[in-house]
Amino acid sequence: MINHLSTIFSYEFMRNALIASFWISLATGVIGTLVVLNRIVSLSGGIAHAAYGGVGIAYYFGQDPMIGALLFSTVAALIMGMAQRKSKSGADTLIGVMWSIGMAVGIIFISLTPGYKANLMSYLFGSILAVSSGDLHLMALIAFLVLAFVFFTYRSLIAISYDETFSTVTNVPVNLVYLTMLVLIGLTVVVAMRMVGLILVIALLSIPPAISLNHFKDVRTIMFSSVLLSFFFCFLGLVISFQTNIQSGPVIILLASAAFLVSSLVRRLHLTKNS
Amino acid sequence: MENEPVISINNLWAGYEADTILEDINFDMFQDDFIGLVGPNGGGKTTLIRVILGLIKPEKGTISVMGREPARGRKHIGYVSQFQVEDKHFPISVWDVVAMGRLRSNLVRNFRLLPGDKEAIETALEETGMADFRKRTINELSGGQRQRVYISRALATEPKILLLDEPTSSVDSHSSNQLYDLLTELNDHIAILLISHDLTAISTSVKTIGCINRRLVYQGNKELTAEMIEVGYGCPVDLIAHGVPHRVLPGHQHEVRHD
């Protein structure tokens, strides 16, 4: 088994994928916990899909699609965030609209671009082959930003997530912290997209924290456990993907979903036994 | 100085965009007050709270909290928000909830609790009798206990004014009585303003009572007067006398809007 694994990871692209999994798990585990606690899973989905517009435009102009995606996700996060700060119900529609516009713009620009485009599929569904060493640096940087942000603003962040009105009354800079969080969600979504694709990124963001929430009662523990779970799913998913020649994204997500199902059943059984 | 109002509202109109909800509000509250305001849903209770907390700006008129505009004065208000159902699923301990009361505008200052903060949290927990529950998570508590935790959180801000939004919804009557005993004690050094849609929830512990239904009727009375009911309150019967049909009170002289 160990021998087998060392064979798998003797390939450079698999080593890269493993390192990528590590950084992505750090970022998604921590920020995903905040996504789940703030109930902004659909907003995060909106950011991910809006980012695809950036992929298409950057590709059309011969630029790095990652840069386009990062720019688009940041702008989308800020616009959706500001709308949501104004009115929760109004933001919901806007999120849906921006979600679709992003996809439409992306697809149009990609079809306007001549040439072979198989590579662009990797943004939709993810690919372990897609990770370059430049990507790894970017992932590390974003994981670092997420950790630093959560570490330094932890108390304010939790208060805002729990009770926004009370936080405002104590004069915590709610807008600053909340919008920064959304931008970091946007950046995380873009780098995680390399691994599992933008369509599945929401699952990677929300499933590990959802499982952890079933079993732990402290946000820090939940973040830590989400990082571990996320890395475990990515690692196992990579190995299975390598063996079976199936794309990594769907494998990882199905593993995570199966674990979520088991975790929820265990919790339910536990609850009924105790009551 | 002694007789400066802690909250002062003059000719205030407020609402959301084109929809004016509060009309011509005049209200002064002083340091030793313990005021209960009742009003039907949609009568502007939440709007009034949001104006006092500086979360929305009035359309017309003025409001001051501790002599300053609400956004600056609100740091003296201990706000006891209504417990939301979603809060139940949030993994957080009693201690951490009360610790929110020590947050300030400065993010660097908020990085960690200082010794003074810990003391204030401890004191706030003891004042409400929740000190033994500090390690529990919020979903393990009953409605009454949760309300005490929220009062502790408000007390941890070391407020001059306590503002309570529907404090006895989801609290049984026994806990509700205990809650009022607690508030009466706190009223020794903190002004209390309590707002509810449920008249039966406003106990005799309050010193004075008022009605709010778009307009505010408050004359510093201990009891509801006929005028308050007529002018301030659209349809008070179900609140005043449980289940008694509508005609027990004098007919309305003018229509009061409901929504």
Interface residues (C-beta under 8 A of the other chain):
Chain A: L37 R39 F152 T153 Y154 R155 S156 I158 A159 S161 Y162 D163 T165 F166 S167 T168 V169 T170 N171 V172 P173 L176 V177 L213 F216 K217 D218 V219 I222
Chain B: L53 L55 R74 K75 I77 Y79 S81 E86 D87 H89 F90 P91 I92 S93 D96 V97 A99 M100 G101 L103 R104 S105 L107 N110 F111 R112 L113 T137 R153 T157
